[in-house]
Structure formats: structure tokens, C-alpha cells
Amino acid sequence: MANIKSAAKQARKAVRNAATNKARMSRIRTYVKKVEAAIESGDKNAAQSALKAAQPELHRGAGKGYLHRNTVARKLSRLSARVKAL
């Protein structure tokens, strides 16, 4: 355990931040899984609407620093290519 007040506070903040990061990443993964499920089902309209919903979530993750912007670009590019191929 931390011996200094500021270190103890930082440790408490780290626990809160870790919980927030975990929740936000889980939310992003859920949106991506919805797109992939729609692609697997073969429903192009559902896949397009799911992709449209997932895009801002992924970009928000990049903006907040949960994901690297190139990772987001790669994921969106691959997903949109798969949707387009339906």
C-alpha cells in the first residue's frame, strides 16, 4: 500500500479509471460484434446500420485514447469492406 497521501489517492484513481476503461472498451467491442453478427447473417441493411452505429463509438475510443487511431482506421476499413462485399 502507498505510504504517501498523494500516492494513495493516485492508487484509488487508478482503480476507478481502470473500471471506466474496461466498460468503454467492452462497449466498443459490443458494437463491433454486432456488425460482425450482421455480416455473418448476410443481412446487408442490418450490417450497414450496425456499422453506422459502430463508427462513432470506435472514433470516440480513438479520441479518448482507448484505441490507437490507426487501429480504429484498420478495423473500420476491414468491416466496411466486408459489408460492401455482401
N, C-alpha and C positions, 0 to 999 in steps of 0.2 A: 504494500500500500504506500501511497505517496506520503512523504514527510512534510511537505510544504503545502500551504493552503492553496496556492495557485495551481500546483501540480494536481492536487486532489480535485479541484474544480475542473481542470482540463480533463481528468480521467472521467468525471461524471458527464462532461460534454461529449466525450468520445463515445460513450455508451449510447447517448441519445442520438448522436449523428449516425452511428452505425445502424441503429434501428430505422432511421429515416431513409438512409441509403438503401438498406435492404428492401424496404417497402417500395421505393421508387423503381428499383431495378426489377422487382417482381412484377410491378405494373407494366413496365416496358416489355418484359418477356411475355406477359399475358397477351398484349396486343399483337406481338409478332406471332405467337402461337395461333391466334385467331385467324390471321392472314394465311398461315400455313395450312390450317384446317380447311379453310375455304378453298384453297388451291387443290388440296387432296380430294375434296368432294367434287371438284370440277365445275363449280358454280362461278362463272366469271363475274357476274354482277356482285355477288356477295364478297368475292375476293377483292374487287376494286373498292368497294365501300370499306372493307376491313383495312385495306392498305391506306386509304384516305384517312382513316381514324388513327392508324399507327404512325403515320408520318410525323404529326406534331409531337407525339409522345417521344419518338426517337430523337427529334431535333431538340426537344426540351432536355432530354438526357445529355445530349452533347453540350448544350449551353450551360447546364449546371455542373458539368464535369464528371458525370457518372460514366459516360462513354466518350471515347475519342471521336472527333468529328469524322475522321476517315473511316472508322468502324461503322458509324451511322450511315455514311455515304455508301459503303460497300453493301451493307445489309439492305438498304432501300433499293439499291441498284439491282441486286440479285432477286429481291422479292418482286419488284416491278417487272423484271424480265420474265419471271415465272408466271405472273398474272397475264402479261401480254401474250405469252405463248399458249394460253388456254383457248 
